[in-house]
Amino acid sequence: MARVVVDVMLKPEILDPQGQAVQRALPRLGFQGISDVRQGKRFELEVAGPVDDAALARINELAETFLANTVIEDFVVKVEEDQPQKAEEAAK
C-alpha cells in the first residue's frame, strides 16, 4: 500500500488571517525570528496497488475538483515512498 500526500496552501496573493494570527502570537510565546506564517491543509491518501501515472492523474483530478479550491489555493501531490512509523505505532 502506498501513501500519496496532497498539500493544499492558499495562493501567495490571498490573505491568510489564521497564519497572521499565529505569526502575531509567536513573539508572545517566546518564538522569535519567524517572519511569516501560512496555514494549509494536508491530505494523506492510502492507495491500494501501485501508484502509476493513471493513479496520479486520478489523484490530481481529485485534488483539483474536491480537495482544493483552485481559485484561491494551490496544491502539490507527492508519493511517500518509505512511510515513517508513527510514534504510537512504534510504541506498540
OpenMM code with the backbone's topology and positions (N, CA, C; nanometers):
from openmm import Vec3, app, unit

residues = "MET ALA ARG VAL VAL VAL ASP VAL MET LEU LYS PRO GLU ILE LEU ASP PRO GLN GLY GLN ALA VAL GLN ARG ALA LEU PRO ARG LEU GLY PHE GLN GLY ILE SER ASP VAL ARG GLN GLY LYS ARG PHE GLU LEU GLU VAL ALA GLY PRO VAL ASP ASP ALA ALA LEU ALA ARG ILE ASN GLU LEU ALA GLU THR PHE LEU ALA ASN THR VAL ILE GLU ASP PHE VAL VAL LYS VAL GLU GLU ASP GLN PRO GLN LYS ALA GLU GLU ALA ALA LYS".split()
positions = [
    Vec3(0.0850, -0.1171, 0.0000),
    Vec3(0.0000, 0.0000, 0.0000),
    Vec3(0.0900, 0.1240, 0.0000),
    Vec3(0.0563, 0.2189, -0.0824),
    Vec3(0.1361, 0.3410, -0.0940),
    Vec3(0.0585, 0.4585, -0.0356),
    Vec3(0.1320, 0.5584, 0.0062),
    Vec3(0.0707, 0.6812, 0.0580),
    Vec3(0.1007, 0.7951, -0.0383),
    Vec3(-0.0048, 0.8667, -0.0738),
    Vec3(0.0077, 0.9862, -0.1559),
    Vec3(-0.0378, 1.1035, -0.0710),
    Vec3(0.0420, 1.2078, -0.0692),
    Vec3(0.0131, 1.3263, 0.0117),
    Vec3(-0.0253, 1.4407, -0.0811),
    Vec3(-0.1342, 1.5085, -0.0450),
    Vec3(-0.1769, 1.6291, -0.1164),
    Vec3(-0.1677, 1.7441, -0.0170),
    Vec3(-0.0781, 1.8381, -0.0444),
    Vec3(-0.0641, 1.9587, 0.0373),
    Vec3(-0.1360, 2.0727, -0.0333),
    Vec3(-0.2256, 2.1396, 0.0384),
    Vec3(-0.3046, 2.2488, -0.0166),
    Vec3(-0.2695, 2.3756, 0.0612),
    Vec3(-0.2338, 2.4805, -0.0119),
    Vec3(-0.1983, 2.6088, 0.0508),
    Vec3(-0.2709, 2.7217, -0.0213),
    Vec3(-0.3032, 2.8257, 0.0552),
    Vec3(-0.3572, 2.9456, -0.0087),
    Vec3(-0.2530, 3.0023, -0.1048),
    Vec3(-0.2993, 3.0558, -0.2161),
    Vec3(-0.2074, 3.1201, -0.3094),
    Vec3(-0.1415, 3.2393, -0.2388),
    Vec3(-0.0181, 3.2728, -0.2779),
    Vec3(0.0558, 3.3792, -0.2069),
    Vec3(-0.0175, 3.5135, -0.2009),
    Vec3(-0.0970, 3.5438, -0.3017),
    Vec3(-0.1649, 3.6732, -0.3045),
    Vec3(-0.2939, 3.6765, -0.2208),
    Vec3(-0.3324, 3.5628, -0.1641),
    Vec3(-0.4545, 3.5535, -0.0841),
    Vec3(-0.4211, 3.5767, 0.0636),
    Vec3(-0.4974, 3.6639, 0.1287),
    Vec3(-0.4798, 3.6938, 0.2701),
    Vec3(-0.5012, 3.5672, 0.3529),
    Vec3(-0.4152, 3.5435, 0.4508),
    Vec3(-0.4234, 3.4259, 0.5376),
    Vec3(-0.4400, 3.4717, 0.6826),
    Vec3(-0.5632, 3.4997, 0.7269),
    Vec3(-0.5825, 3.5511, 0.8628),
    Vec3(-0.5394, 3.4531, 0.9712),
    Vec3(-0.5561, 3.3230, 0.9496),
    Vec3(-0.5127, 3.2261, 1.0504),
    Vec3(-0.3607, 3.2260, 1.0627),
    Vec3(-0.2906, 3.2315, 0.9509),
    Vec3(-0.1453, 3.2394, 0.9544),
    Vec3(-0.0981, 3.3667, 1.0230),
    Vec3(-0.1658, 3.4772, 0.9956),
    Vec3(-0.1293, 3.6043, 1.0589),
    Vec3(-0.1513, 3.5997, 1.2097),
    Vec3(-0.2598, 3.5366, 1.2528),
    Vec3(-0.2859, 3.5257, 1.3969),
    Vec3(-0.1758, 3.4449, 1.4648),
    Vec3(-0.1328, 3.3370, 1.4025),
    Vec3(-0.0239, 3.2561, 1.4588),
    Vec3(0.1044, 3.3379, 1.4633),
    Vec3(0.1329, 3.4091, 1.3538),
    Vec3(0.2550, 3.4902, 1.3480),
    Vec3(0.2574, 3.5954, 1.4582),
    Vec3(0.1445, 3.6602, 1.4839),
    Vec3(0.1388, 3.7629, 1.5895),
    Vec3(0.1563, 3.7019, 1.7279),
    Vec3(0.1115, 3.5782, 1.7474),
    Vec3(0.1201, 3.5141, 1.8789),
    Vec3(0.2605, 3.4626, 1.9097),
    Vec3(0.3393, 3.4302, 1.8094),
    Vec3(0.4696, 3.3674, 1.8317),
    Vec3(0.5629, 3.4462, 1.9229),
    Vec3(0.5820, 3.5780, 1.9031),
    Vec3(0.6721, 3.6514, 1.9927),
    Vec3(0.6261, 3.6490, 2.1391),
    Vec3(0.4942, 3.6536, 2.1601),
    Vec3(0.4415, 3.6486, 2.2977),
    Vec3(0.4698, 3.5135, 2.3619),
    Vec3(0.4856, 3.4101, 2.2803),
    Vec3(0.5127, 3.2758, 2.3310),
    Vec3(0.6617, 3.2448, 2.3367),
    Vec3(0.7438, 3.3446, 2.3033),
    Vec3(0.8877, 3.3270, 2.3128),
    Vec3(0.9555, 3.2769, 2.1859),
    Vec3(0.8841, 3.2725, 2.0754),
    Vec3(0.9426, 3.2281, 1.9481),
    Vec3(0.9744, 3.3503, 1.8629),
    Vec3(1.1031, 3.3774, 1.8468),
    Vec3(1.1480, 3.4951, 1.7731),
    Vec3(1.1987, 3.4548, 1.6350),
    Vec3(1.2034, 3.5508, 1.5457),
    Vec3(1.2673, 3.5306, 1.4161),
    Vec3(1.1798, 3.4684, 1.3088),
    Vec3(1.0508, 3.4510, 1.3332),
    Vec3(0.9602, 3.3970, 1.2316),
    Vec3(0.8975, 3.5162, 1.1598),
    Vec3(0.9265, 3.5312, 1.0307),
    Vec3(0.8806, 3.6491, 0.9588),
    Vec3(0.7464, 3.6304, 0.8893),
    Vec3(0.7026, 3.5063, 0.8674),
    Vec3(0.5743, 3.4842, 0.8011),
    Vec3(0.5235, 3.3444, 0.8345),
    Vec3(0.3926, 3.3313, 0.8443),
    Vec3(0.3290, 3.2015, 0.8676),
    Vec3(0.2131, 3.1889, 0.7700),
    Vec3(0.2078, 3.0760, 0.7021),
    Vec3(0.0947, 3.0446, 0.6143),
    Vec3(0.0390, 2.9108, 0.6599),
    Vec3(-0.0917, 2.9025, 0.6710),
    Vec3(-0.1547, 2.7793, 0.7129),
    Vec3(-0.2112, 2.7076, 0.5914),
    Vec3(-0.2029, 2.5748, 0.5928),
    Vec3(-0.2573, 2.4968, 0.4832),
    Vec3(-0.3234, 2.3704, 0.5328),
    Vec3(-0.3508, 2.2817, 0.4391),
    Vec3(-0.4135, 2.1531, 0.4703),
    Vec3(-0.3272, 2.0424, 0.4114),
    Vec3(-0.3248, 1.9279, 0.4780),
    Vec3(-0.2521, 1.8107, 0.4300),
    Vec3(-0.3480, 1.6929, 0.4289),
    Vec3(-0.3562, 1.6272, 0.3144),
    Vec3(-0.4378, 1.5074, 0.2996),
    Vec3(-0.3454, 1.3907, 0.2717),
    Vec3(-0.3596, 1.2826, 0.3466),
    Vec3(-0.2817, 1.1615, 0.3242),
    Vec3(-0.3760, 1.0541, 0.2714),
    Vec3(-0.3489, 1.0078, 0.1514),
    Vec3(-0.4336, 0.9093, 0.0854),
    Vec3(-0.3601, 0.7767, 0.0790),
    Vec3(-0.4190, 0.6722, 0.1334),
    Vec3(-0.3626, 0.5377, 0.1233),
    Vec3(-0.4171, 0.4773, -0.0057),
    Vec3(-0.3276, 0.4364, -0.0940),
    Vec3(-0.3662, 0.3852, -0.2247),
    Vec3(-0.3380, 0.2362, -0.2310),
    Vec3(-0.4406, 0.1584, -0.2624),
    Vec3(-0.4227, 0.0148, -0.2805),
    Vec3(-0.3642, -0.0075, -0.4197),
    Vec3(-0.2576, -0.0821, -0.4259),
    Vec3(-0.1940, -0.1082, -0.5546),
    Vec3(-0.0881, -0.0057, -0.5869),
    Vec3(-0.0298, -0.0178, -0.7054),
    Vec3(0.0793, 0.0722, -0.7429),
    Vec3(0.0296, 0.2129, -0.7734),
    Vec3(0.1158, 0.3089, -0.7463),
    Vec3(0.0847, 0.4479, -0.7791),
    Vec3(0.1528, 0.4777, -0.9124),
    Vec3(0.0817, 0.4478, -1.0187),
    Vec3(0.1343, 0.4704, -1.1532),
    Vec3(0.0817, 0.6032, -1.2067),
    Vec3(0.1118, 0.6322, -1.3332),
    Vec3(0.0694, 0.7595, -1.3920),
    Vec3(-0.0822, 0.7756, -1.3910),
    Vec3(-0.1549, 0.6661, -1.4142),
    Vec3(-0.3008, 0.6733, -1.4146),
    Vec3(-0.3542, 0.7053, -1.2753),
    Vec3(-0.2978, 0.6421, -1.1726),
    Vec3(-0.3409, 0.6696, -1.0350),
    Vec3(-0.3102, 0.8139, -0.9970),
    Vec3(-0.1920, 0.8629, -1.0340),
    Vec3(-0.1567, 1.0021, -1.0030),
    Vec3(-0.2474, 1.1001, -1.0761),
    Vec3(-0.2861, 1.0670, -1.1993),
    Vec3(-0.3770, 1.1539, -1.2743),
    Vec3(-0.5119, 1.1619, -1.2036),
    Vec3(-0.5621, 1.0486, -1.1527),
    Vec3(-0.6899, 1.0467, -1.0800),
    Vec3(-0.6785, 1.1267, -0.9496),
    Vec3(-0.5657, 1.1151, -0.8806),
    Vec3(-0.5472, 1.1881, -0.7548),
    Vec3(-0.5358, 1.3377, -0.7823),
    Vec3(-0.4681, 1.3757, -0.8908),
    Vec3(-0.4623, 1.5174, -0.9281),
    Vec3(-0.6022, 1.5703, -0.9579),
    Vec3(-0.6824, 1.4903, -1.0261),
    Vec3(-0.8204, 1.5302, -1.0549),
    Vec3(-0.9004, 1.5455, -0.9252),
    Vec3(-0.8826, 1.4507, -0.8335),
    Vec3(-0.9474, 1.4568, -0.7027),
    Vec3(-0.9080, 1.5840, -0.6285),
    Vec3(-0.7792, 1.6141, -0.6276),
    Vec3(-0.7308, 1.7329, -0.5584),
    Vec3(-0.7866, 1.8604, -0.6213),
    Vec3(-0.7887, 1.8641, -0.7524),
    Vec3(-0.8328, 1.9843, -0.8232),
    Vec3(-0.9825, 2.0085, -0.8098),
    Vec3(-1.0609, 1.9015, -0.8031),
    Vec3(-1.2064, 1.9185, -0.8009),
    Vec3(-1.2680, 1.9107, -0.6623),
    Vec3(-1.1973, 1.8489, -0.5665),
    Vec3(-1.2592, 1.8250, -0.4364),
    Vec3(-1.1775, 1.8770, -0.3180),
    Vec3(-1.0469, 1.8556, -0.3172),
    Vec3(-0.9652, 1.8895, -0.2008),
    Vec3(-0.9228, 2.0358, -0.1973),
    Vec3(-0.9076, 2.0977, -0.3122),
    Vec3(-0.8594, 2.2361, -0.3176),
    Vec3(-0.9588, 2.3246, -0.3920),
    Vec3(-0.9688, 2.4470, -0.3480),
    Vec3(-1.0427, 2.5490, -0.4216),
    Vec3(-0.9389, 2.6204, -0.5075),
    Vec3(-0.9268, 2.5814, -0.6324),
    Vec3(-0.8162, 2.6285, -0.7159),
    Vec3(-0.8247, 2.7768, -0.7517),
    Vec3(-0.9343, 2.8422, -0.7164),
    Vec3(-0.9418, 2.9868, -0.7359),
    Vec3(-0.8482, 3.0565, -0.6370),
    Vec3(-0.8415, 3.0030, -0.5131),
    Vec3(-0.7620, 3.0687, -0.4098),
    Vec3(-0.6511, 2.9804, -0.3525),
    Vec3(-0.6465, 2.8522, -0.3932),
    Vec3(-0.5485, 2.7598, -0.3358),
    Vec3(-0.4676, 2.6897, -0.4444),
    Vec3(-0.3420, 2.6591, -0.4107),
    Vec3(-0.2554, 2.5745, -0.4916),
    Vec3(-0.2432, 2.4408, -0.4205),
    Vec3(-0.2098, 2.3358, -0.4962),
    Vec3(-0.1878, 2.2069, -0.4331),
    Vec3(-0.0694, 2.1363, -0.4963),
    Vec3(-0.0082, 2.0474, -0.4177),
    Vec3(0.1040, 1.9655, -0.4627),
    Vec3(0.0719, 1.8215, -0.4256),
    Vec3(0.0901, 1.7301, -0.5209),
    Vec3(0.0691, 1.5879, -0.4977),
    Vec3(0.2054, 1.5211, -0.4978),
    Vec3(0.2323, 1.4397, -0.3933),
    Vec3(0.3599, 1.3684, -0.3898),
    Vec3(0.3387, 1.2293, -0.3307),
    Vec3(0.4203, 1.1363, -0.3754),
    Vec3(0.4141, 0.9990, -0.3279),
    Vec3(0.5190, 0.9827, -0.2199),
    Vec3(0.4792, 0.9275, -0.1051),
    Vec3(0.5737, 0.8966, 0.0012),
    Vec3(0.6174, 0.7525, -0.0161),
    Vec3(0.7442, 0.7346, -0.0442),
    Vec3(0.7975, 0.6003, -0.0683),
    Vec3(0.8073, 0.5199, 0.0599),
    Vec3(0.8906, 0.5637, 0.1519),
    Vec3(0.9084, 0.4943, 0.2791),
    Vec3(0.8304, 0.5690, 0.3838),
    Vec3(0.7302, 0.5042, 0.4390),
    Vec3(0.6467, 0.5685, 0.5384),
    Vec3(0.7106, 0.5555, 0.6757),
    Vec3(0.7431, 0.6666, 0.7410),
    Vec3(0.7959, 0.6576, 0.8763),
    Vec3(0.6871, 0.6077, 0.9707),
    Vec3(0.7277, 0.5287, 1.0694),
    Vec3(0.6310, 0.4794, 1.1669),
    Vec3(0.5827, 0.5937, 1.2544),
    Vec3(0.4552, 0.5936, 1.2799),
    Vec3(0.4005, 0.6922, 1.3718),
    Vec3(0.4432, 0.6559, 1.5130),
    Vec3(0.4560, 0.7551, 1.5977),
    Vec3(0.5057, 0.7337, 1.7338),
    Vec3(0.4208, 0.6313, 1.8090),
    Vec3(0.2879, 0.6393, 1.7944),
    Vec3(0.2043, 0.5453, 1.8682),
    Vec3(0.2172, 0.4017, 1.8149),
    Vec3(0.2438, 0.3872, 1.6843),
    Vec3(0.2644, 0.2535, 1.6274),
    Vec3(0.3975, 0.1957, 1.6744),
    Vec3(0.4985, 0.2803, 1.6832),
    Vec3(0.6319, 0.2340, 1.7260),
    Vec3(0.6311, 0.1919, 1.8726),
    Vec3(0.5416, 0.2525, 1.9528),
    Vec3(0.5371, 0.2226, 2.0950),
    Vec3(0.4697, 0.0892, 2.1248),
    Vec3(0.3969, 0.0344, 2.0281),
    Vec3(0.3245, -0.0921, 2.0495),
    Vec3(0.4171, -0.2107, 2.0572),
] * unit.nanometer
topology = app.Topology()
chain = topology.addChain("A")
for resn in residues:
    res = topology.addResidue(resn, chain)
    for name in ("N", "CA", "C"):
        topology.addAtom(name, app.Element.getBySymbol(name[0]), res)
